[in-house]
Amino acid sequence: MLGSKTQTMIGRPVLPEAAVHAVVEEHALDAKVIIFKKKRRKNYRRKKGHRQVKLDQFTELTKLRITDIQGIEKPEMPTSAKTEKAAAKKVEKAAVAA
């Protein structure tokens, strides 16, 4: 599904002209699960940690940063009044200096 302020496109099952560009930020392993067993008054304490295993591999995590989504027009960024005023002041200062 792609969307903007003016239009929304839903793929059934995919949008052939759509593309997502991403950058890999980091690779990591999933957090360890800590198992702690204790029996009171028996001096019995066991601490063990492991990572959950799926299909004989560690659960790998990848952090991605989406840089661009193509396939739909991008909305134009509205110019704020502050930037227009700042541009007008620069023109006035250049005219006064000349």
N, C-alpha and C positions, 0 to 999 in steps of 0.2 A: 504494500500500500504506500503510495506517495501522496503528499498533500501540500498545499500552499494556501494562502488566503483566498485565492481566486478559484482553485480547482482541486479536486481529489480524484485520484485514479486507483482503482482496486484491480489487482491482477487475479486472474482465475486460470491457472494457479500462480503464474508469474507475470511480471511486466518485462517484456524482452528488451526494451530500450533503457531500463533502469540499471544504474550501477552505483555501488557504494565503495568509496575509497577510505581506507583506514591505515593507521600506523600502529605497529606493535609497540606498546609501551614497556611491558615487562612480562616475563614468564616466572611462574612460581608454583610451588606445591601447596596442596590444601593444608589447612591447619591440623596439627596433631590432636588426637583425642586422648585424654588422660584417663586412665583407669586406676582408681585408688581403692584398695581393699583394707579394711581395718576390723579387728575384733577387739573390743574393749577389754581391758584388764588381762589380756593374754600376750601383750607385747608382739602382736602380729600386725605388720604393716607392709603392704606391697604396692609399689607404684610402677605402672607400665604405661607407655605411650605408643600409639601406632597411628598410621594414616590409613584411611579406608581404601581398600584395593578393589578396583573394578577391572575385570578382564585382564588380570595379571599385570596391571600397570598402576602406578600412582595416579591419583587424580591431579591432572595438571591444569593450572589456571593461567589464562592469558588475558592481560589487560590491553584493550584496544582503544585508540582515540579515533573517532570518526572525523575525517577531514573534509569530505565532500560527498554529497548525494546528487547524482546526475539523473536526468530523465524528466525533470519538471523545471519550469522556469523559476528563477529565484525572485522573490519579491524585492522591489527597489527599496533601499533604505531611505526613509524620510529624512530630509535635512531639517535639523532643529533650528529654532529661531536664534539660538545662541551662536551657532556656527555662521549663520548669515550675518549677524551683527558683527562678529569678529572679522569676517571677510570685508565688510563695509568699512570698519575702522582701519584695517590695513591699507585699503585703497585711499582713504582720506589722509592717512599719515604719509603715504608715498606722494600724494599730490601736494601736500604742504611742504614736504622736504624738497621737492623739485622746484 
